[in-house]
Amino acid sequence: MPSPLRLLLFSSLYPSSQRPIHGIFVETRLRELIKTGQVQAQVVAPVPWFPFTGERWGEYGQFAATPRREVRNGLPVHHPRYLLVPKVGMNLAPYAMAVGALRTVRRLQREGFDFDLIDAHYYYPDGVAASLLARWLGKPFVVTARGTDLNLIPRYPFPRKLILETARRADASIGVCQALMDSLRDLGADAAKLHTLRNGVDLERFVPEPRDQARRRLGLPDEAPILLSVGHLIERKGHHIAIEALPQLAPDTLLVIAGGGSERAALERRAADLGVAGRVRFAGVVPQSDLKWWYSAADVLALCSSREGWANVLLEAMACGTPVLATDIWGTPEVVSTPAAGVLMPERSAAGFVQALQRLLSSLPERAATRRHAETFSWDATTQGQLHLFRRVLARKLVEQSGD
């Protein structure tokens, strides 16, 4: 077996003790790599500097309370601070992030972790910051795009310029769906450097549980049709669309919304205005270890997002045998690709929701068939694809250095 690759995973999109489910898909992908025995890694996950801790400060209070160093699942995770300036922060964030992390990265090198490659996640600002660090330290780097970093941020001229410069300098770019790499190519990136490595699903964590047992465990009614919507309580996740569809559904239909965020009060008001407040249950933030019970209790998972790169909740639900109803955007058609998986909404609206749900319920797939569809998205192919790509990048660097 070749000597282990030493990776420095760089991303602000990584869980911490303060935000344990933030960016959990990045952590999962790294853990799958570590399982092979071919990778050693440490994580640098910058957080914005803020002077005060406490709930009154919301997310910024969590940033301030994040430890400088912690260990998650056996991996060292470092959280250097960087200055995020209001109003001009978007344009300056990559530079501030890189400068803030540089001392930490150099300390890791002095302590003996002289990594081979930077594995950066989220193109802007994280990937741009990784490009700067790679240049300063003389290391190769790869950037993974995950959604908003390419389907929204390039609308702004200066970030778009930096994204394209980073794509040119990167040894490779990875997209979690083909649509993201198509977008980066269309922006002007070199297609030869673009690779699609889709997220997998943890088929051991997300397993079907008996529906009646799951409902009793969660205090949900035995017979009612249950729809589940999972994600941050923000507009783009579209929880409001599921609420607005409820008046057009059977009167015993229950909508469960799992997640936390700033829009909860607005969603509660919307449900009350429509007279369906008694048919909406807010479950709050659900730990990853408990999500299988909510998926298993539901008849359908609904995802009404306006933007998604690769929505992990779709595969998680399917792995628990629950079919999905989702908006037809970005990587979602690559997941909801067979009748066993579920259906795509014809439009992102309450009417589109109702139409898609009726179509799904008229030919509801067996839960075992939905699980089998999810099983085609194991992590194995992605993990092997990363190992092959990273080793190819390093081999090319050795050839370039030998020719100098």
C-alpha positions, 0 to 999 in steps of 0.5 A: 500500500502506498504511503498515506496522503496527508491532507489539510482540509480547509473550510469554514463549512465544518461542524464544531462543538457549537454548531454540530450539524453545520457542514456535516456532509464535509466531515462525512466525506473526510471520515469516509476517506480516513476509513480507507487507511490511505489518508491522514488529515487535520482540519482548519475550519476558520470562524469569524471573529466576534467579541461576545458569547451568548445566545443573544448574539445568535450565530455570532455568539456561537462563533465566539464560543467555538474553541480554538482547537477540538477533536471530532471523531478522532480528527484534530480540528482548528478554528482560527479567527478572521475579521469579517467586516460588515458591508464590504465583508463579501469582497474581503473575506477570502483575504481575511480568511487566508491571513487569519489561518496562515499562522495556524497552518504554519504552526501545524507544519512546525509541529510535524504535520507537513501536509501534501495537499489542501482539500478545500470545500466551498468555492467562495470565500473558502476556495479562494482563501485556500488558493492564497494559502497554497501559493504562500506555502507552495502546496497543491490544492483542490476545491470542491463546489457545493451549491450556493458558491457557484449557483449564486455568488458568481452573480457578483462581479468581483467574487466571480473574478476571484472564483475564476482565478482560483479555478485556473490556479487549482490543480482540480475542481470537484463538484458534488453534482454535474450541474455545478461543474457545468456552471463553472465551465460556462463561467470560463473554467478549463473543463479538463480540470473539472470533476464530478464526485457526488456525495454519498449517504451513510447507509449504516446510520440511515436505515429504515425503522418500522413506521409505527415504532418511529411514530410512537417514539416521536409522539406522532399520530399513528394513521395520519399522512405525514409530510416531513420538511428538513433544513434551516428555517430560511426562505430558500429552503421553502418550508413556507411552500409546504405550509401553503399547500396544506389547505389543499391537502386532506384535513388530517395531513400533518407537516413536520418541519425539522430545523432551526433558524430565523424564519420560524416565527414567520412560518408560524404566523403563515400557518396561523393565517392559513388556519393550519397551525394545528397541522404543523409541528416544529421539531427544532434542530434534530441531531444526525443520529436521530434523523432516521426516526423522523424520516422513517415516521414520514410518508414523504420528505418534501424539499422545496428549495430554490437553490441546492447543489446536492441535497443530502437530506434527499438521500438520507430520507431514501436510505430510510425508505421514504420517497421524496418530493423536490424542486427540479433544480441543480443536482436534484434531478441527479438524485431523484432519477427513478420512480422509486426515488420520488417526484420533482415538482413542476413548479416551486409553488403550493400548486406545484407541490400539490400536483407533485404530491398527488402524482407521488401518492397515486403510485407510491413506491415500496419503501424497500425499492426506495432504499435500494435506490439510495444504496446506489449512492454509497460513498465508495465510488466518491472515496475512490475517486478522491484518492485517485484524483489526489494521487494524480495531482501529487504525481503531476507535481512531482514531475513538474518539480523534477523538470525544474 
